[in-house]
Amino acid sequence: MAAKDHYREGLKLISSGSLEGALEKFQKALEEDPDFYMGHLGLAQVLDRQGKVDDAIRHAREAIRIAPDEPLAHTSLSRLYQQKGLIDEAEAEMELSRQLQT
């Protein structure tokens, strides 16, 4: 199964409330393709919902390393920074996201 397929299944599992199942699917997506930035964003989303914000930030940063021009990655990191109270960092990431969308 391709990384994208595992990713899509992970999204469905998040929607149904199965965070552990989603986590497994996103991990499988990254096993298939370690540079699949959406897999890292999926993991960040699950880890955030599990209260593991620091781990979520690590995956959001990895997504940005892989796809620095992807606005969604910067928006995700901004939201995570806000949760941690890192307002300056959050605003900087949101500004990058806005610039990339224009």
C-alpha positions in Angstrom: 0.0 0.0 0.0 1.3 3.5 -0.9 2.1 6.1 1.7 -0.8 8.2 0.4 -3.2 5.3 1.0 -2.1 4.8 4.6 -2.4 8.6 5.1 -6.0 8.6 3.8 -6.9 5.7 6.1 -5.3 7.5 9.0 -7.6 10.5 8.3 -10.6 8.3 8.3 -9.6 6.8 11.6 -9.1 10.2 13.2 -12.7 11.1 12.1 -14.0 7.9 13.7 -12.1 8.7 16.9 -9.5 5.9 16.6 -6.4 7.8 17.4 -4.2 4.7 18.0 -5.3 3.3 14.6 -4.6 6.6 12.9 -1.2 6.8 14.6 -0.4 3.4 13.2 -1.5 4.3 9.7 0.6 7.5 9.6 3.6 5.6 10.9 3.1 3.1 8.1 2.9 6.0 5.6 6.3 7.2 6.8 7.7 3.7 6.6 6.7 3.6 3.0 8.0 7.1 2.3 10.0 8.9 5.1 9.8 12.2 3.1 6.0 12.1 2.9 5.4 15.4 4.7 1.7 14.8 5.1 2.5 11.7 7.1 4.3 13.9 9.6 1.4 16.3 9.7 -0.9 13.5 10.4 1.2 12.3 13.2 1.4 15.8 14.6 -2.4 16.0 14.6 -2.8 12.7 16.5 0.0 13.4 18.9 -1.6 16.8 19.6 -4.9 15.2 20.4 -3.1 12.8 22.7 -1.7 15.7 24.6 1.9 15.1 23.3 2.4 18.6 22.0 6.2 18.5 22.0 6.2 15.4 19.9 3.6 16.9 17.6 5.9 20.0 17.2 8.8 17.7 16.3 6.7 16.2 13.4 5.4 19.5 12.2 9.0 20.8 12.0 10.0 17.7 10.1 7.1 18.3 7.6 8.5 21.9 7.1 12.0 20.5 6.6 10.7 18.3 3.9 8.3 20.8 2.3 9.3 24.3 3.4 7.0 25.9 0.9 3.8 24.1 2.1 1.6 26.6 3.9 -0.4 23.9 5.8 2.8 22.8 7.6 3.5 26.3 8.8 -0.1 26.8 9.9 0.1 23.5 11.8 3.3 24.4 13.6 1.8 27.9 14.4 -1.2 26.3 16.1 1.1 24.0 18.1 3.3 26.9 19.2 0.2 28.8 20.3 -0.8 25.9 22.6 2.7 26.0 24.1 2.4 29.7 24.7 5.2 30.5 22.2 3.3 33.4 20.7 6.2 35.1 18.8 7.1 31.8 17.2 3.4 31.1 16.4 3.0 34.5 14.7 6.2 34.0 12.7 5.0 30.7 11.4 1.5 32.1 10.6 3.1 35.0 8.7 5.2 32.5 6.6 2.0 30.5 5.9 0.3 33.7 4.7 3.3 34.7 2.5 3.4 31.2 0.9 -0.3 31.5 0.0 0.1 34.7 -2.0 
